[in-house]
Amino acid sequence: MEELDGAADRRLIDDLGEIAASPTFQNLKVSPQSAGELVGRHPDWARALTVLYRTYMDRDQTVIALADRLNQDPFLSAAVHRMLTNVASIRSASEILESVSDIEPDQRERFHNILLTESDQLSSVAEGLAAFFDKGVAPTRSISPNEEIDDFLQEHQNHFPELETAAEALASSLNLKEQGITTALSEMIEQRYGLSITYAAPESAQRPKAGSKRGPKADSKFGSASRLKPGAKSGSHPLETNGAIQDKRMVLAEALPGPTRRFLLARTAAELALAEPISGIIEKSSTLTSAEARRRATGALASYCASAMLLPYDRFLEQAVKLRYDIERLRHSFDVSLEQVCHRLVTLRKPGAEGIPFAFMRVDPSGYVSKRYALPGLPIPRYGGACPLWPVYRAFQTPGMVNCSLAAFPNNDRFLFVACAVEKGASAYGQHRPLLSIMLACEALYADQTVYGDTFSTATRDQALAVGPTCRLCTREDCAHRQEDLIVAT
């Protein structure tokens, strides 16, 4: 089906367009408009070019990380200073022994001992440095696991019918409608699989003991949740390490919001009960080439199942249509988080019962894109920020409020953008408030089916917000918000 509707080719063209925007090719004057011709005539070479560029990006990020480590790591600074001290002591003692001929025997022995001691310390520091650099060498790869998962989800249009069926059957067997969701999921995990569920203070739930098995990481890329390796460190938000499994105990922070707690329980239930259908999908995929990508994709599909359990497809789609895709009313209707609602809306692609095709984007205050799901004609940047006028960035100015815009691109394509900045978990006094901005986007022709389309009258639609994809691909030369030079030939 994907071959027939050309979705794969459109994604490839979008990827090539983003590559053309890279500063690496600035002097070559590569035009993104030629991407379609390359894909049409030489699709294999086009795919090879995208893989090559991703490999380059991987290496570039590794070099940057190692360079930053060399510049910032306190161990290196201390080691260099220690080596200089040892060398100075050795040189001073050697010069004295060389220049003073009538030195007393006991003094000579003292300087020999200094040489021996300082040389031994110098050797130890050198060995420590060698071990440091051996440990710091990053493994190379041809493509990052997150990008493989992006491609994997795009290939499936982020919809997995077999998992919908399995998740619905599991939810039905647990009688989630008849009894409380938290109670039903907890009893299943404890009674059927022998795990005990413990609610601990945030510090305990966020920091599993070294070597313990951690729970699935909640948010890495769109829809992806992956188990961290034992002892691994995560730079993600603390809530993402909740659900840690230690000594047959599932540890949850007692301060977790109800929707997050239920989602973590549902995801663990899916990992335990639906491992077979999940692994079957992973094994059939030719896109997931690395062990790490397969591991993360397994977590992604477990999260997918959790969403399907808490937000049953037919009932959720019916309510979404009834409420005209009002994400706030849907959140209250199903007692879930805003992000869970937005994730689920993107998965409504069942043939014959589709919802509005949505793109998805999530960024942090630095602009880093931590989740993405693109649409044909609306590529979400892989390697940098999008247009600064997109409401996903403006939403940080008014956390908790929904921002919507009717956006017009230079090629006259129009999209409805709906964004909201949410607090990821609860923060205590004195702690940083963890905000993330979440955005849905759909083609403007679907705007009338949403409550947000009412904001834009016919007159207003003629005055849609002028935006672009990224500055380097945007042909609006007079834009006051431009951050980078234009590379597109006009």
Disulfide bonds with the S-S distance in Angstrom:
none
